[in-house]
């Protein structure tokens, strides 16, 4: 009786997405590094974000902050495809060994930043052209700090803000606030003509 080996990696829009079975990821796990805030794998909403940017290349992408980055594939795609200088931010320092491994597999690097959403100041945010995020409204209590982060990003002059989600209720609480305050657009999105199937919603603010 033959057994099917678990898939080690996927390819999506020009980047390599390792699975938990990838030897490089398994090496990090053997070092007893365990993310604690859902940063334990690559989430499909990152593919929504990448797919949107692939089809709608941003005019301003020199400096990007990927908030709640987890393994950081969205920012890694921006670094590899757009040539962006990317700051990868997460509250959990344990995600960064995984992020660095994924970045190395893709031949790029990003700048790590350990921070919570509410700790990012207008001054810090003013250094970036674009703010991206995926799957950051997974708890009800996250809708408020994320919407306030968006408020500060708009005030700081960040030119584009793009947040992807599989359509959880807290995401829509946050996104609808942004519609009222900043004329945000909520876009239904799904990947097409690719092996990775993902669907959900994007919250987009054009602040240029």
Z-matrix of the N, CA and C atoms (Angstrom, degrees):
N
C 1 1.465
C 2 1.520 1 108.61
N 3 1.325 2 117.07 1 122.39
C 4 1.463 3 120.24 2 -177.79
C 5 1.516 4 110.80 3 -86.52
N 6 1.309 5 115.67 4 149.65
C 7 1.470 6 121.11 5 177.22
C 8 1.518 7 108.84 6 -115.01
N 9 1.329 8 115.15 7 146.44
C 10 1.459 9 121.12 8 179.61
C 11 1.519 10 109.35 9 -92.28
N 12 1.318 11 116.02 10 124.19
C 13 1.457 12 119.62 11 179.30
C 14 1.526 13 109.78 12 -72.69
N 15 1.339 14 117.82 13 142.58
C 16 1.461 15 119.83 14 178.10
C 17 1.524 16 111.10 15 -64.01
N 18 1.327 17 115.61 16 144.53
C 19 1.460 18 120.36 17 -179.31
C 20 1.521 19 110.03 18 -66.59
N 21 1.319 20 116.68 19 134.34
C 22 1.467 21 121.00 20 -176.58
C 23 1.523 22 113.33 21 -89.74
N 24 1.326 23 117.30 22 -27.81
C 25 1.451 24 119.33 23 -178.90
C 26 1.521 25 110.50 24 -161.35
N 27 1.323 26 114.46 25 160.75
C 28 1.459 27 122.43 26 173.27
C 29 1.526 28 107.69 27 -124.33
N 30 1.318 29 115.15 28 159.17
C 31 1.463 30 120.92 29 172.14
C 32 1.518 31 108.11 30 -114.61
N 33 1.325 32 115.60 31 136.40
C 34 1.467 33 119.19 32 -179.45
C 35 1.522 34 109.38 33 -149.60
N 36 1.313 35 115.89 34 119.31
C 37 1.465 36 122.57 35 176.65
C 38 1.530 37 112.73 36 49.49
N 39 1.326 38 115.55 37 37.76
C 40 1.458 39 119.93 38 173.68
C 41 1.507 40 116.20 39 93.11
N 42 1.335 41 118.00 40 0.65
C 43 1.468 42 119.89 41 177.73
C 44 1.524 43 110.22 42 -119.25
N 45 1.327 44 114.34 43 156.87
C 46 1.461 45 122.04 44 176.62
C 47 1.518 46 109.29 45 -95.15
N 48 1.328 47 116.30 46 127.74
C 49 1.456 48 122.61 47 177.92
C 50 1.526 49 108.02 48 -112.33
N 51 1.331 50 118.64 49 101.04
C 52 1.467 51 119.64 50 -179.70
C 53 1.522 52 111.01 51 -73.44
N 54 1.313 53 116.42 52 146.18
C 55 1.458 54 121.04 53 172.14
C 56 1.528 55 108.79 54 -91.79
N 57 1.321 56 115.69 55 177.28
C 58 1.468 57 119.61 56 178.84
C 59 1.520 58 112.05 57 -66.26
N 60 1.357 59 116.79 58 -14.99
C 61 1.466 60 120.51 59 178.69
C 62 1.525 61 112.88 60 -87.13
N 63 1.324 62 118.16 61 -4.95
C 64 1.470 63 120.83 62 -178.91
C 65 1.533 64 109.30 63 -66.09
N 66 1.337 65 118.00 64 136.74
C 67 1.470 66 120.06 65 -178.28
C 68 1.526 67 113.50 66 -55.48
N 69 1.337 68 117.77 67 -37.26
C 70 1.465 69 120.05 68 -179.11
C 71 1.525 70 111.27 69 -67.69
N 72 1.325 71 116.90 70 -38.13
C 73 1.468 72 120.73 71 177.28
C 74 1.528 73 110.23 72 -70.05
N 75 1.303 74 116.73 73 -38.80
C 76 1.463 75 119.96 74 179.17
C 77 1.526 76 111.17 75 -64.67
N 78 1.325 77 116.84 76 -32.47
C 79 1.471 78 119.68 77 177.17
C 80 1.524 79 110.63 78 -64.86
N 81 1.329 80 116.61 79 -39.56
C 82 1.469 81 119.14 80 177.93
C 83 1.524 82 109.85 81 -65.50
N 84 1.320 83 116.71 82 -42.94
C 85 1.469 84 120.43 83 -179.84
C 86 1.521 85 111.67 84 -60.61
N 87 1.323 86 116.15 85 -36.47
C 88 1.471 87 119.38 86 -179.47
C 89 1.520 88 112.16 87 -67.16
N 90 1.322 89 116.69 88 -17.21
C 91 1.472 90 120.44 89 176.02
C 92 1.526 91 111.36 90 -83.47
N 93 1.333 92 115.84 91 6.77
C 94 1.467 93 122.34 92 177.07
C 95 1.534 94 111.60 93 63.73
N 96 1.334 95 115.72 94 40.97
C 97 1.468 96 121.54 95 175.73
C 98 1.515 97 107.48 96 -100.75
N 99 1.334 98 116.93 97 116.59
C 100 1.463 99 120.93 98 -173.94
C 101 1.531 100 110.36 99 -128.62
N 102 1.327 101 118.19 100 105.83
C 103 1.467 102 120.33 101 174.53
C 104 1.523 103 110.61 102 -59.84
N 105 1.332 104 115.58 103 147.92
C 106 1.465 105 119.47 104 -172.79
C 107 1.523 106 114.01 105 -114.37
N 108 1.341 107 119.23 106 -13.28
C 109 1.473 108 120.37 107 -175.33
C 110 1.525 109 109.17 108 -117.90
N 111 1.315 110 116.52 109 59.86
C 112 1.473 111 123.31 110 177.90
C 113 1.528 112 113.12 111 62.53
N 114 1.325 113 118.05 112 19.17
C 115 1.459 114 119.96 113 177.25
C 116 1.513 115 111.87 114 -94.03
N 117 1.333 116 115.41 115 42.55
C 118 1.469 117 120.13 116 -171.90
C 119 1.521 118 113.70 117 -102.83
N 120 1.354 119 117.44 118 4.05
C 121 1.466 120 120.01 119 178.73
C 122 1.521 121 108.69 120 -169.16
N 123 1.326 122 115.35 121 175.54
C 124 1.459 123 120.71 122 173.20
C 125 1.525 124 108.52 123 -83.99
N 126 1.327 125 116.03 124 129.28
C 127 1.460 126 121.15 125 -177.38
C 128 1.524 127 110.17 126 -98.97
N 129 1.341 128 115.74 127 143.23
C 130 1.461 129 120.67 128 -172.52
C 131 1.531 130 113.82 129 -66.21
N 132 1.324 131 118.01 130 -23.33
C 133 1.466 132 118.66 131 178.18
C 134 1.525 133 111.42 132 -61.91
N 135 1.322 134 116.77 133 -25.71
C 136 1.465 135 119.62 134 174.91
C 137 1.533 136 110.30 135 -61.47
N 138 1.327 137 116.19 136 -34.40
C 139 1.468 138 119.57 137 178.46
C 140 1.523 139 110.86 138 -68.81
N 141 1.337 140 117.39 139 -34.19
C 142 1.467 141 119.95 140 175.00
C 143 1.523 142 110.23 141 -60.99
N 144 1.312 143 115.43 142 -45.78
C 145 1.460 144 120.84 143 -179.06
C 146 1.524 145 111.24 144 -63.65
N 147 1.321 146 116.57 145 -47.09
C 148 1.468 147 121.54 146 178.69
C 149 1.529 148 110.44 147 -60.90
N 150 1.328 149 116.10 148 -44.84
C 151 1.456 150 120.39 149 -177.81
C 152 1.529 151 111.36 150 -62.65
N 153 1.326 152 116.31 151 -40.82
C 154 1.468 153 119.66 152 177.71
C 155 1.526 154 111.07 153 -63.05
N 156 1.326 155 116.82 154 -46.09
C 157 1.471 156 120.23 155 -179.47
C 158 1.529 157 111.19 156 -67.87
N 159 1.332 158 116.84 157 -32.19
C 160 1.463 159 120.56 158 175.62
C 161 1.530 160 110.48 159 -61.45
N 162 1.313 161 115.82 160 -40.60
C 163 1.459 162 120.07 161 -178.37
C 164 1.531 163 113.21 162 -86.95
N 165 1.320 164 116.56 163 -18.78
C 166 1.469 165 121.53 164 -179.00
C 167 1.529 166 109.03 165 -132.87
N 168 1.328 167 118.75 166 72.43
C 169 1.470 168 121.05 167 -176.84
C 170 1.523 169 111.37 168 -56.80
N 171 1.334 170 117.92 169 130.81
C 172 1.462 171 120.86 170 -177.59
C 173 1.519 172 112.28 171 -73.31
N 174 1.323 173 114.91 172 146.53
C 175 1.471 174 120.02 173 178.56
C 176 1.518 175 111.22 174 -73.83
N 177 1.321 176 117.04 175 -29.30
C 178 1.465 177 121.89 176 -177.63
C 179 1.526 178 108.60 177 -124.64
N 180 1.321 179 117.30 178 110.57
C 181 1.469 180 120.23 179 -176.88
C 182 1.520 181 112.10 180 -148.20
N 183 1.326 182 116.37 181 27.59
C 184 1.468 183 118.41 182 179.75
C 185 1.523 184 111.88 183 -67.63
N 186 1.341 185 115.68 184 -42.62
C 187 1.460 186 120.75 185 -177.91
C 188 1.522 187 108.53 186 -128.25
N 189 1.326 188 116.26 187 122.20
C 190 1.463 189 121.92 188 -175.23
C 191 1.518 190 109.30 189 -127.77
N 192 1.335 191 116.12 190 140.93
C 193 1.460 192 120.73 191 170.57
C 194 1.525 193 108.30 192 -114.30
N 195 1.319 194 114.94 193 128.45
C 196 1.462 195 123.60 194 178.87
C 197 1.522 196 106.42 195 -105.56
N 198 1.339 197 117.02 196 101.64
C 199 1.467 198 120.56 197 -173.14
C 200 1.524 199 110.70 198 -91.67
N 201 1.340 200 115.49 199 142.25
C 202 1.455 201 120.02 200 -173.50
C 203 1.510 202 110.46 201 60.00
N 204 1.326 203 115.82 202 46.02
C 205 1.472 204 122.49 203 -163.51
C 206 1.520 205 114.70 204 -68.85
N 207 1.344 206 118.86 205 -26.84
C 208 1.458 207 118.76 206 -174.27
C 209 1.516 208 111.23 207 57.61
N 210 1.313 209 116.98 208 -128.02
C 211 1.470 210 120.76 209 179.04
C 212 1.525 211 112.00 210 -76.91
N 213 1.321 212 117.49 211 -7.34
C 214 1.459 213 121.20 212 164.72
C 215 1.505 214 118.32 213 79.19
N 216 1.351 215 118.44 214 21.46
C 217 1.463 216 117.86 215 -172.49
C 218 1.528 217 112.77 216 -67.57
N 219 1.331 218 118.20 217 -30.29
C 220 1.476 219 119.65 218 179.11
C 221 1.525 220 110.73 219 -63.38
N 222 1.320 221 116.17 220 -48.38
C 223 1.459 222 119.59 221 177.99
C 224 1.514 223 112.37 222 -66.43
N 225 1.331 224 116.32 223 -35.97
C 226 1.468 225 120.57 224 177.56
C 227 1.526 226 110.08 225 -62.72
N 228 1.328 227 116.95 226 -41.29
C 229 1.466 228 120.26 227 176.41
C 230 1.531 229 110.34 228 -60.90
N 231 1.324 230 116.94 229 -42.66
C 232 1.471 231 120.55 230 179.35
C 233 1.520 232 110.99 231 -62.92
N 234 1.328 233 116.62 232 -41.43
C 235 1.465 234 120.15 233 178.99
C 236 1.521 235 110.66 234 -64.49
N 237 1.328 236 116.80 235 -41.37
C 238 1.461 237 121.02 236 -175.64
C 239 1.522 238 112.38 237 -77.85
N 240 1.313 239 117.49 238 -41.47
C 241 1.460 240 121.55 239 -171.97
C 242 1.525 241 112.79 240 -93.06
N 243 1.332 242 116.81 241 -39.39
C 244 1.458 243 121.00 242 -176.76
C 245 1.524 244 112.86 243 -98.47
N 246 1.343 245 117.05 244 -9.62
C 247 1.462 246 120.52 245 -177.16
C 248 1.508 247 112.93 246 70.78
N 249 1.333 248 117.13 247 25.92
C 250 1.463 249 122.00 248 -175.76
C 251 1.527 250 111.81 249 -78.20
N 252 1.341 251 114.68 250 150.85
C 253 1.453 252 121.12 251 166.45
C 254 1.522 253 106.40 252 -86.98
N 255 1.324 254 117.03 253 113.94
C 256 1.457 255 121.24 254 -170.30
C 257 1.519 256 111.01 255 -111.35
N 258 1.317 257 115.58 256 131.82
C 259 1.459 258 122.21 257 169.02
C 260 1.520 259 107.69 258 -103.36
N 261 1.325 260 116.39 259 121.71
C 262 1.464 261 122.43 260 -179.12
C 263 1.521 262 108.52 261 -100.64
N 264 1.335 263 116.56 262 114.14
C 265 1.466 264 121.45 263 -174.63
C 266 1.513 265 111.38 264 -112.19
N 267 1.318 266 116.31 265 133.60
C 268 1.461 267 121.56 266 174.19
C 269 1.525 268 108.70 267 -152.56
N 270 1.329 269 115.57 268 150.88
C 271 1.460 270 119.67 269 178.47
C 272 1.518 271 112.25 270 -76.08
N 273 1.326 272 116.98 271 -17.32
C 274 1.461 273 122.35 272 -175.62
C 275 1.529 274 109.81 273 -106.36
N 276 1.309 275 117.05 274 110.20
C 277 1.468 276 120.89 275 -178.14
C 278 1.526 277 112.07 276 -64.35
N 279 1.333 278 117.19 277 -21.15
C 280 1.463 279 119.84 278 -177.75
C 281 1.527 280 113.65 279 -72.23
N 282 1.330 281 118.06 280 -9.81
C 283 1.471 282 118.25 281 177.19
C 284 1.528 283 111.10 282 -76.32
N 285 1.318 284 117.71 283 -22.08
C 286 1.465 285 119.19 284 -168.60
C 287 1.536 286 114.55 285 -70.71
N 288 1.321 287 120.62 286 -33.39
C 289 1.477 288 117.22 287 172.51
C 290 1.532 289 112.51 288 -59.64
N 291 1.326 290 116.76 289 -35.42
C 292 1.469 291 120.39 290 176.84
C 293 1.528 292 110.22 291 -71.31
N 294 1.335 293 116.49 292 -45.58
C 295 1.460 294 120.32 293 178.21
C 296 1.519 295 111.10 294 -58.48
N 297 1.315 296 117.24 295 -45.44
C 298 1.466 297 120.21 296 -179.40
C 299 1.524 298 111.35 297 -62.69
N 300 1.332 299 116.21 298 -34.82
C 301 1.462 300 120.18 299 177.51
C 302 1.525 301 110.83 300 -66.68
N 303 1.343 302 116.59 301 -44.24
C 304 1.468 303 120.76 302 178.78
C 305 1.534 304 110.04 303 -64.57
N 306 1.340 305 116.42 304 -41.06
C 307 1.464 306 120.23 305 178.41
C 308 1.527 307 111.17 306 -62.69
N 309 1.324 308 116.72 307 -42.51
C 310 1.463 309 120.70 308 179.79
C 311 1.523 310 111.06 309 -63.58
N 312 1.329 311 117.06 310 -40.00
C 313 1.462 312 120.56 311 177.31
C 314 1.527 313 111.61 312 -61.55
N 315 1.337 314 115.98 313 -25.65
C 316 1.454 315 121.07 314 -179.25
C 317 1.530 316 113.35 315 -102.18
N 318 1.324 317 117.04 316 5.16
C 319 1.457 318 121.10 317 173.53
C 320 1.510 319 115.67 318 72.23
N 321 1.358 320 116.89 319 26.20
C 322 1.460 321 120.39 320 178.65
C 323 1.521 322 109.14 321 -135.12
N 324 1.315 323 115.55 322 178.55
C 325 1.464 324 120.74 323 173.61
C 326 1.519 325 108.44 324 -143.19
N 327 1.324 326 116.21 325 157.06
C 328 1.457 327 121.73 326 175.03
C 329 1.522 328 108.49 327 -131.61
N 330 1.315 329 116.09 328 167.02
C 331 1.470 330 121.73 329 -179.99
C 332 1.520 331 109.29 330 -95.04
N 333 1.338 332 118.49 331 121.14
C 334 1.458 333 120.25 332 -178.97
C 335 1.525 334 112.25 333 -79.21
N 336 1.326 335 115.73 334 146.63
C 337 1.462 336 122.11 335 175.39
C 338 1.524 337 108.05 336 -143.80
N 339 1.330 338 116.74 337 116.32
C 340 1.455 339 121.23 338 176.36
C 341 1.523 340 107.94 339 -90.19
N 342 1.320 341 116.27 340 114.49
C 343 1.466 342 120.69 341 -176.32
C 344 1.517 343 109.42 342 -163.67
N 345 1.320 344 116.34 343 155.41
C 346 1.453 345 122.53 344 170.43
C 347 1.524 346 108.92 345 -94.13
N 348 1.320 347 116.42 346 160.10
C 349 1.461 348 120.67 347 -178.69
C 350 1.520 349 111.74 348 -53.44
N 351 1.342 350 115.74 349 -46.01
C 352 1.464 351 120.13 350 -174.01
C 353 1.527 352 112.91 351 -71.43
N 354 1.314 353 117.34 352 -12.23
C 355 1.460 354 120.88 353 179.99
C 356 1.520 355 113.46 354 -88.11
N 357 1.324 356 117.85 355 -13.32
C 358 1.462 357 120.40 356 179.44
C 359 1.518 358 109.95 357 -75.94
N 360 1.325 359 116.58 358 119.95
C 361 1.460 360 121.46 359 -176.47
C 362 1.527 361 111.42 360 -90.43
N 363 1.324 362 115.40 361 164.84
C 364 1.467 363 120.59 362 174.57
C 365 1.528 364 110.62 363 -58.92
N 366 1.330 365 116.04 364 -38.27
C 367 1.461 366 119.53 365 -179.95
C 368 1.526 367 111.18 366 -62.34
N 369 1.326 368 116.73 367 -44.49
C 370 1.465 369 119.65 368 177.21
C 371 1.523 370 111.07 369 -63.06
N 372 1.310 371 116.62 370 -45.63
C 373 1.460 372 121.24 371 -176.02
C 374 1.523 373 112.38 372 -66.51
N 375 1.312 374 117.08 373 -27.12
C 376 1.469 375 120.62 374 -178.09
C 377 1.523 376 112.70 375 -65.83
N 378 1.327 377 117.42 376 -12.25
C 379 1.469 378 121.52 377 -179.58
C 380 1.532 379 112.36 378 -81.77
N 381 1.342 380 117.11 379 -5.42
C 382 1.461 381 119.85 380 -171.25
C 383 1.525 382 111.90 381 -115.53
N 384 1.339 383 114.44 382 144.05
C 385 1.460 384 121.17 383 173.60
C 386 1.523 385 111.27 384 -80.12
N 387 1.324 386 116.23 385 -33.99
C 388 1.466 387 120.20 386 -172.76
C 389 1.518 388 110.17 387 -143.06
N 390 1.336 389 115.12 388 142.29
C 391 1.459 390 122.82 389 172.85
C 392 1.518 391 107.43 390 -115.39
N 393 1.325 392 115.93 391 127.56
C 394 1.456 393 120.97 392 177.56
C 395 1.526 394 109.23 393 -124.70
N 396 1.327 395 114.99 394 155.05
C 397 1.460 396 119.85 395 177.89
C 398 1.518 397 108.77 396 -163.30
N 399 1.326 398 116.07 397 152.49
C 400 1.462 399 121.61 398 177.23
C 401 1.519 400 109.37 399 -142.95
N 402 1.321 401 115.82 400 134.09
C 403 1.469 402 121.47 401 176.69
C 404 1.527 403 112.65 402 57.71
N 405 1.311 404 117.19 403 48.09
C 406 1.470 405 118.82 404 -179.37
C 407 1.531 406 112.45 405 -108.50
N 408 1.325 407 118.24 406 0.12
C 409 1.468 408 121.24 407 177.86
C 410 1.524 409 109.84 408 -114.83
N 411 1.325 410 116.60 409 55.64
C 412 1.461 411 120.35 410 -175.84
C 413 1.524 412 112.81 411 -89.93
N 414 1.341 413 118.81 412 -9.83
C 415 1.461 414 123.03 413 174.07
C 416 1.523 415 108.82 414 -122.51
N 417 1.336 416 116.95 415 150.22
C 418 1.474 417 120.89 416 179.62
C 419 1.524 418 111.71 417 -56.73
N 420 1.320 419 116.16 418 -38.58
C 421 1.468 420 119.91 419 -174.88
C 422 1.525 421 113.02 420 -73.99
N 423 1.328 422 117.79 421 -4.82
C 424 1.466 423 119.87 422 178.14
C 425 1.524 424 113.20 423 -86.94
N 426 1.326 425 118.40 424 -16.12
C 427 1.462 426 120.38 425 -178.07
C 428 1.527 427 111.32 426 -59.60
N 429 1.316 428 117.53 427 -40.44
C 430 1.475 429 120.58 428 -176.70
C 431 1.528 430 112.39 429 -70.39
N 432 1.340 431 120.52 430 -52.48
C 433 1.470 432 118.88 431 179.29
C 434 1.523 433 113.65 432 -63.33
N 435 1.334 434 117.46 433 -31.92
C 436 1.467 435 118.85 434 178.43
C 437 1.524 436 110.40 435 -70.86
N 438 1.336 437 117.77 436 -42.59
C 439 1.467 438 119.10 437 179.12
C 440 1.521 439 111.23 438 -65.23
N 441 1.327 440 117.73 439 -36.11
C 442 1.464 441 120.29 440 176.95
C 443 1.526 442 111.32 441 -70.26
N 444 1.333 443 117.16 442 -33.23
C 445 1.465 444 120.72 443 173.65
C 446 1.528 445 109.88 444 -61.89
N 447 1.324 446 116.84 445 -43.18
C 448 1.462 447 120.44 446 177.77
C 449 1.526 448 110.09 447 -62.46
N 450 1.337 449 117.45 448 -41.35
C 451 1.472 450 120.53 449 176.89
C 452 1.528 451 110.65 450 -54.85
N 453 1.323 452 116.20 451 -46.64
C 454 1.466 453 120.01 452 -178.14
C 455 1.527 454 111.23 453 -68.60
N 456 1.330 455 116.60 454 -36.74
C 457 1.464 456 119.78 455 179.02
C 458 1.532 457 110.69 456 -63.83
N 459 1.319 458 116.85 457 -42.39
C 460 1.468 459 120.44 458 177.44
C 461 1.527 460 109.88 459 -63.10
N 462 1.336 461 116.24 460 -46.15
C 463 1.465 462 120.47 461 178.77
C 464 1.528 463 111.28 462 -60.58
N 465 1.328 464 116.74 463 -34.93
C 466 1.466 465 121.49 464 -177.69
C 467 1.526 466 112.65 465 -77.30
N 468 1.333 467 116.97 466 -9.73
C 469 1.457 468 119.86 467 177.84
C 470 1.520 469 115.15 468 89.99
N 471 1.337 470 117.57 469 16.75
C 472 1.459 471 119.73 470 174.62
C 473 1.533 472 107.96 471 -60.97
N 474 1.314 473 117.18 472 127.85
C 475 1.468 474 120.97 473 -168.23
C 476 1.527 475 113.56 474 -76.94
N 477 1.314 476 117.99 475 -31.33
C 478 1.463 477 121.30 476 179.59
C 479 1.512 478 108.92 477 -140.36
N 480 1.326 479 115.74 478 136.08
C 481 1.461 480 122.49 479 176.73
C 482 1.515 481 106.96 480 -127.17
N 483 1.330 482 116.21 481 125.18
C 484 1.463 483 121.12 482 -174.32
C 485 1.522 484 108.92 483 -137.75
N 486 1.331 485 115.56 484 116.92
C 487 1.460 486 121.57 485 -178.11
C 488 1.520 487 108.70 486 -125.37
N 489 1.336 488 116.74 487 127.61
C 490 1.465 489 122.69 488 -178.34
C 491 1.523 490 110.39 489 -109.12
N 492 1.341 491 115.01 490 149.36
C 493 1.462 492 119.83 491 -178.00
C 494 1.527 493 109.36 492 -158.73
N 495 1.344 494 117.67 493 151.49
C 496 1.465 495 120.59 494 176.51
C 497 1.530 496 113.13 495 -80.43
N 498 1.321 497 116.84 496 22.21
C 499 1.470 498 124.21 497 174.99
C 500 1.518 499 112.79 498 77.45
N 501 1.311 500 116.49 499 44.82
C 502 1.457 501 120.44 500 171.26
C 503 1.534 502 110.01 501 -76.61
N 504 1.321 503 116.38 502 155.81
C 505 1.462 504 120.97 503 -179.27
C 506 1.534 505 112.78 504 -60.00
N 507 1.348 506 120.40 505 -43.92
C 508 1.474 507 118.94 506 -179.50
C 509 1.526 508 112.66 507 -62.13
N 510 1.335 509 117.25 508 -31.59
C 511 1.464 510 120.01 509 176.70
C 512 1.523 511 110.26 510 -60.76
N 513 1.330 512 117.04 511 -44.55
C 514 1.462 513 119.43 512 -177.99
C 515 1.525 514 112.25 513 -70.22
N 516 1.330 515 117.57 514 -30.81
C 517 1.467 516 119.79 515 172.88
C 518 1.519 517 109.54 516 -60.27
N 519 1.334 518 116.12 517 -49.02
C 520 1.462 519 121.35 518 178.50
C 521 1.525 520 111.53 519 -63.23
N 522 1.325 521 116.84 520 -48.01
C 523 1.461 522 121.15 521 -175.05
C 524 1.518 523 111.68 522 -64.95
N 525 1.329 524 117.99 523 -40.22
C 526 1.459 525 120.22 524 179.68
C 527 1.524 526 112.12 525 -66.83
N 528 1.328 527 116.99 526 -32.85
C 529 1.472 528 119.40 527 172.66
C 530 1.524 529 109.94 528 -61.87
N 531 1.330 530 115.93 529 -40.91
C 532 1.464 531 120.15 530 -178.78
C 533 1.531 532 111.04 531 -69.81
N 534 1.325 533 117.64 532 -31.45
C 535 1.462 534 120.59 533 173.84
C 536 1.524 535 109.82 534 -61.18
N 537 1.336 536 116.60 535 -45.43
C 538 1.462 537 121.62 536 -178.29
C 539 1.530 538 111.98 537 -69.15
N 540 1.320 539 116.98 538 -40.31
C 541 1.465 540 120.53 539 -173.16
C 542 1.520 541 113.27 540 -87.55
N 543 1.338 542 117.24 541 -33.93
C 544 1.456 543 119.88 542 -168.66
C 545 1.533 544 113.75 543 -132.10
N 546 1.337 545 116.65 544 14.60
C 547 1.473 546 120.79 545 -179.51
C 548 1.525 547 111.36 546 55.95
N 549 1.322 548 116.19 547 38.29
C 550 1.463 549 120.78 548 177.90
C 551 1.522 550 110.16 549 -64.93
N 552 1.316 551 115.37 550 158.85
C 553 1.451 552 122.65 551 176.62
C 554 1.523 553 108.13 552 -114.77
N 555 1.322 554 117.01 553 134.43
C 556 1.466 555 122.03 554 174.44
C 557 1.524 556 107.56 555 -105.24
N 558 1.335 557 116.05 556 122.32
C 559 1.459 558 121.68 557 -171.67
C 560 1.528 559 109.59 558 -120.19
N 561 1.334 560 116.11 559 125.16
C 562 1.465 561 119.45 560 169.89
C 563 1.529 562 108.30 561 -71.87
N 564 1.339 563 116.15 562 135.99
C 565 1.469 564 118.21 563 -176.80
C 566 1.513 565 110.13 564 -144.83
N 567 1.325 566 115.79 565 144.30
C 568 1.461 567 121.23 566 171.97
C 569 1.515 568 109.22 567 -146.76
N 570 1.325 569 114.82 568 149.62
C 571 1.455 570 119.36 569 178.62
C 572 1.525 571 108.94 570 -78.06
N 573 1.327 572 115.80 571 144.91
C 574 1.465 573 121.91 572 179.74
C 575 1.525 574 109.17 573 -135.97
N 576 1.315 575 114.84 574 154.45
C 577 1.468 576 121.92 575 177.78
C 578 1.533 577 111.46 576 54.14
N 579 1.305 578 115.48 577 42.04
C 580 1.463 579 121.72 578 177.30
C 581 1.517 580 108.94 579 -150.92
N 582 1.336 581 116.93 580 152.64
C 583 1.462 582 120.54 581 -178.38
C 584 1.524 583 112.31 582 -69.24
N 585 1.331 584 117.04 583 -27.20
C 586 1.465 585 120.03 584 179.39
C 587 1.523 586 108.42 585 -86.46
N 588 1.320 587 116.30 586 115.36
C 589 1.454 588 121.80 587 -179.25
C 590 1.525 589 109.43 588 -98.33
N 591 1.304 590 116.21 589 122.32
C 592 1.458 591 121.26 590 178.55
C 593 1.514 592 108.36 591 -143.61
N 594 1.323 593 116.16 592 145.13
C 595 1.456 594 120.15 593 174.29
C 596 1.515 595 109.24 594 -147.50
N 597 1.319 596 115.01 595 154.48
C 598 1.449 597 120.26 596 -177.98
C 599 1.510 598 110.37 597 170.32
N 600 1.321 599 115.95 598 -142.78
C 601 1.454 600 121.32 599 -176.79
C 602 1.524 601 110.52 600 -136.36
N 603 1.323 602 115.05 601 152.56
C 604 1.459 603 122.99 602 174.91
C 605 1.507 604 108.67 603 -120.84
N 606 1.319 605 116.77 604 138.70
C 607 1.459 606 122.46 605 170.05
C 608 1.513 607 107.31 606 -106.10
N 609 1.329 608 116.36 607 118.62
C 610 1.465 609 122.10 608 -174.68
C 611 1.514 610 111.26 609 -120.18
N 612 1.317 611 115.54 610 131.10
C 613 1.465 612 122.03 611 171.12
C 614 1.509 613 108.34 612 -124.69
N 615 1.317 614 115.84 613 124.04
C 616 1.465 615 122.45 614 172.65
C 617 1.518 616 107.00 615 -99.88
N 618 1.315 617 116.36 616 112.04
C 619 1.466 618 122.11 617 -172.18
C 620 1.526 619 110.70 618 -116.11
N 621 1.340 620 116.55 619 19.46
C 622 1.468 621 120.32 620 -176.14
C 623 1.534 622 110.51 621 -76.80
